Amino acid sequence: MKIIATILALSLSALSAQDSFKVGNFTFKPAKSWVIGKTSSHMVKAALNHSKKDGPLLKFYHFGEGQGGGVEANIQRWKRQFENGEAKVLPENKTFGDQKLTVVTMTGTYMVGPMMARNKTATPEYMLLGAIIPHPSGDVFLKMLGKEADLKKTKADFEKLIASAFEKAAK
């Protein structure tokens, strides 16, 4: 049994970063800088680590038509995850292909711990990279947390990953 588990683990870690995956109505094609990560709950539809298997984790969410709130509701929800609901928030309206979406950067002291826990650990110099991609069949939400210094280096790859869902196929 241990041998089978080891083979399975090696197979999963050997998945090419070029493999595409679908969340909601969008198909993402990660570059080599992304590693397939572990989903932590039924709400997380996909997860990728940046650069290495223990690198910053990017989670993808899709709740279905009319679910999950819109841009402002998610910005406020994410902001409340920082100490005293205070974070420096930079929302950016972007267009990839024909798709309009919002990319959000937040920095501050993040409160680490389970969602409903009362005792969370204040973690300064943290960053949240998020994106809200609207679609009639249900918005797709991307959320990545980590040390500010690490995520600043990751932002360009984050945006390239989003753009991959809207690139026209070569003919």
C-alpha positions as CSV (number, residue, x, y, z in Angstrom):
1,M,0.0,0.0,0.0
2,K,2.9,2.4,0.8
3,I,4.4,1.7,-2.6
4,I,1.1,2.6,-4.3
5,A,0.8,5.8,-2.3
6,T,4.4,6.8,-3.2
7,I,3.8,6.1,-6.9
8,L,0.6,8.2,-6.8
9,A,2.3,11.0,-5.0
10,L,5.2,11.0,-7.5
11,S,2.6,11.0,-10.4
12,L,0.8,13.9,-9.0
13,S,3.9,15.9,-8.4
14,A,5.1,15.1,-11.9
15,L,2.0,16.7,-13.4
16,S,3.1,19.2,-16.0
17,A,2.6,22.8,-15.1
18,Q,1.4,23.0,-18.7
19,D,-1.7,21.0,-17.9
20,S,-4.8,23.1,-18.1
21,F,-7.7,23.0,-15.7
22,K,-11.2,24.4,-15.6
23,V,-12.9,26.5,-12.9
24,G,-16.4,27.7,-13.7
25,N,-16.5,28.7,-17.4
26,F,-12.8,29.4,-17.6
27,T,-9.8,27.2,-18.5
28,F,-6.5,28.2,-17.0
29,K,-3.1,27.1,-18.4
30,P,-0.4,27.5,-15.8
31,A,3.2,28.2,-16.8
32,K,6.1,26.3,-15.4
33,S,6.3,28.7,-12.4
34,W,3.2,27.0,-10.9
35,V,2.9,23.7,-9.1
36,I,-0.3,21.8,-8.6
37,G,-1.3,22.4,-5.0
38,K,-3.7,20.7,-2.6
39,T,-7.3,21.8,-2.2
40,S,-8.2,22.4,1.4
41,S,-12.0,22.2,1.2
42,H,-14.9,21.4,-1.1
43,M,-15.2,25.2,-1.8
44,V,-11.7,25.3,-3.4
45,K,-12.0,24.1,-7.0
46,A,-8.3,24.2,-7.8
47,A,-5.1,25.2,-6.0
48,L,-1.6,26.1,-7.3
49,N,1.6,26.9,-5.4
50,H,4.0,29.4,-6.9
51,S,7.5,28.2,-7.7
52,K,7.6,25.2,-5.4
53,K,5.2,22.8,-3.7
54,D,5.4,24.8,-0.4
55,G,5.4,28.2,-2.2
56,P,2.5,30.7,-1.8
57,L,-0.8,29.0,-2.4
58,L,-3.4,30.4,-4.9
59,K,-6.9,29.1,-4.5
60,F,-9.7,29.2,-7.1
61,Y,-13.3,29.3,-6.1
62,H,-16.6,29.0,-8.1
63,F,-19.9,28.8,-6.3
64,G,-22.3,28.9,-9.2
65,E,-24.7,31.3,-10.7
66,G,-25.6,34.3,-8.5
67,Q,-23.3,33.0,-5.6
68,G,-20.3,34.3,-3.9
69,G,-21.1,38.1,-4.0
70,G,-19.7,40.6,-6.4
71,V,-16.6,42.6,-6.5
72,E,-17.3,45.0,-3.7
73,A,-18.6,42.3,-1.4
74,N,-15.5,40.2,-1.8
75,I,-13.2,43.2,-1.4
76,Q,-14.9,44.0,1.9
77,R,-14.8,40.3,3.0
78,W,-11.1,40.0,2.2
79,K,-10.4,43.3,3.9
80,R,-12.0,42.1,7.1
81,Q,-9.4,39.3,7.2
82,F,-6.8,41.9,8.0
83,E,-6.2,43.2,11.5
84,N,-9.1,45.5,12.5
85,G,-10.4,45.3,8.9
86,E,-7.6,47.6,7.9
87,A,-5.5,47.0,4.8
88,K,-4.1,49.0,2.0
89,V,-6.4,48.1,-0.9
90,L,-5.7,48.6,-4.5
91,P,-8.4,47.3,-6.9
92,E,-7.6,47.4,-10.6
93,N,-10.1,47.0,-13.4
94,K,-8.4,45.0,-16.1
95,T,-9.3,43.5,-19.5
96,F,-7.8,40.2,-20.8
97,G,-9.0,39.4,-24.3
98,D,-12.7,40.5,-24.2
99,Q,-13.1,39.8,-20.5
100,K,-13.3,42.6,-17.9
101,L,-12.4,41.7,-14.4
102,T,-11.0,43.1,-11.1
103,V,-7.6,42.3,-9.7
104,V,-7.2,43.3,-6.0
105,T,-4.0,43.8,-4.0
106,M,-4.2,44.2,-0.3
107,T,-1.4,44.6,2.2
108,G,-1.2,44.9,6.0
109,T,-1.3,42.7,9.0
110,Y,-3.2,39.5,8.1
111,M,-5.0,37.5,10.8
112,V,-4.0,33.9,10.2
113,G,-6.2,31.1,11.5
114,P,-9.4,29.2,10.7
115,M,-12.2,31.3,9.3
116,M,-14.5,31.2,12.4
117,A,-11.7,31.1,15.0
118,R,-11.6,33.8,17.6
119,N,-7.9,33.6,18.3
120,K,-5.9,34.3,15.2
121,T,-2.3,35.2,14.8
122,A,-1.5,38.7,13.6
123,T,1.0,38.4,10.7
124,P,2.5,41.7,9.6
125,E,3.7,42.5,6.1
126,Y,1.3,40.2,4.4
127,M,-0.3,40.5,1.0
128,L,-3.5,39.2,-0.6
129,L,-3.6,38.9,-4.4
130,G,-7.2,38.4,-5.6
131,A,-9.2,38.4,-8.7
132,I,-12.9,38.4,-9.4
133,I,-13.8,37.2,-12.9
134,P,-17.5,37.8,-13.6
135,H,-19.6,35.4,-15.6
136,P,-23.4,34.7,-15.9
137,S,-22.8,31.1,-14.9
138,G,-21.1,32.3,-11.7
139,D,-18.1,34.4,-11.0
140,V,-14.7,32.8,-10.4
141,F,-12.6,34.1,-7.5
142,L,-8.9,33.7,-7.1
143,K,-7.2,34.4,-3.8
144,M,-3.5,34.1,-2.9
145,L,-2.0,35.0,0.5
146,G,1.6,35.3,1.6
147,K,4.5,37.4,2.7
148,E,4.3,40.8,0.9
149,A,7.9,40.4,-0.4
150,D,7.1,37.0,-1.9
151,L,3.8,38.0,-3.5
152,K,5.2,41.2,-5.0
153,K,7.5,38.9,-7.1
154,T,4.5,36.7,-8.0
155,K,2.1,39.3,-9.2
156,A,3.2,39.2,-12.9
157,D,2.8,35.4,-13.0
158,F,-0.6,35.7,-11.3
159,E,-1.8,38.0,-14.0
160,K,-0.3,35.8,-16.8
161,L,-2.2,32.9,-15.3
162,I,-5.4,34.9,-15.4
163,A,-4.7,36.0,-19.0
164,S,-4.1,32.4,-20.0
165,A,-7.9,31.8,-19.7
166,F,-8.6,34.4,-22.3
167,E,-6.0,33.8,-24.9
168,K,-7.3,32.9,-28.4
169,A,-6.2,29.5,-29.5
170,A,-3.6,29.5,-32.3
171,K,-5.0,28.3,-35.6
